Amino acid sequence: MSRVIILVAAVLVFFWLLRRALGSRKGDGSGPQAPKAGNAPAPDLVSCAQCGVHLPKNEAVAAGDGRPAGEFYCCEEHRRLGPR
């Protein structure tokens, strides 16, 4: 009976050490790591002046037509309607 207990304890210690060793390769070993999206910076987000939805600046429609330069819209229809 004591051999079984020693064997179970040895197996548990082995898996604990293995998990700890594999975890240290990923980072600090504190748990699952978030997937990295490469080294690309996060895009600048802007808010639609009509509906308020947030979208990347490179996908937004600029105000134009003599409106303030800081206004962005999510689509042409909202640009046509103007700010709320």
matplotlib code that plots the C-alpha trace (Angstrom):
import matplotlib.pyplot as plt

x = [0.0, 2.8, 4.4, 1.2, 1.1, 4.8, 4.2, 1.2, 3.2, 6.1, 3.8, 2.2, 5.5, 6.7, 3.7, 3.9, 7.6, 6.8, 4.0, 6.2, 9.0, 6.8, 5.0, 8.3, 9.1, 5.8, 6.5, 6.3, 4.4, 1.4, -1.1, -2.4, -1.0, -3.0, -2.2, 0.0, -0.9, 2.7, 4.3, 1.6, 0.4, -3.3, -5.2, -6.4, -10.1, -12.6, -16.2, -18.9, -20.4, -23.9, -24.3, -21.3, -20.0, -16.2, -14.2, -10.6, -9.6, -8.4, -12.0, -13.8, -15.3, -13.9, -16.3, -15.2, -17.6, -16.3, -17.1, -14.5, -11.5, -12.0, -15.4, -15.5, -18.4, -19.0, -20.6, -21.5, -25.1, -24.1, -21.7, -24.6, -26.8, -24.2, -23.6, -26.5]
y = [0.0, 2.4, 1.7, 2.9, 6.1, 6.8, 6.0, 8.3, 11.1, 10.6, 10.8, 14.0, 15.6, 14.7, 16.3, 19.4, 19.8, 19.2, 21.8, 24.3, 23.8, 24.1, 27.2, 29.1, 28.9, 30.8, 33.7, 34.1, 30.8, 32.5, 30.9, 30.9, 33.6, 35.8, 35.2, 37.8, 39.4, 40.0, 43.3, 45.3, 48.3, 48.6, 50.8, 54.2, 54.1, 56.9, 57.3, 57.9, 61.5, 60.2, 56.8, 56.7, 53.3, 52.9, 51.8, 51.9, 55.3, 53.8, 52.4, 55.6, 58.2, 61.7, 64.5, 66.8, 69.4, 72.2, 70.3, 70.1, 67.9, 65.7, 64.3, 60.8, 58.6, 54.8, 55.1, 57.6, 57.6, 58.9, 61.4, 62.7, 63.0, 64.8, 64.8, 64.1]
z = [0.0, 0.8, -2.6, -4.3, -2.3, -3.1, -6.8, -7.0, -5.2, -7.6, -10.7, -9.3, -8.6, -12.1, -13.8, -11.6, -12.6, -16.2, -16.2, -14.5, -16.9, -20.0, -18.5, -18.0, -21.7, -22.6, -20.3, -16.6, -16.1, -14.4, -16.8, -20.3, -22.5, -24.8, -28.5, -30.0, -33.2, -34.3, -33.8, -35.5, -33.5, -32.7, -35.2, -34.2, -33.4, -34.2, -33.4, -36.0, -35.5, -36.4, -34.6, -32.2, -33.4, -33.1, -36.1, -37.3, -38.6, -41.9, -42.5, -41.6, -44.0, -43.4, -43.0, -45.9, -47.3, -45.0, -41.8, -39.0, -39.9, -36.8, -37.8, -39.1, -40.1, -40.5, -43.9, -46.7, -45.5, -42.1, -43.6, -45.7, -42.6, -40.6, -36.9, -34.5]

ax = plt.figure().add_subplot(projection="3d")
ax.plot(x, y, z, "-o")
ax.set_aspect("equal")
plt.show()
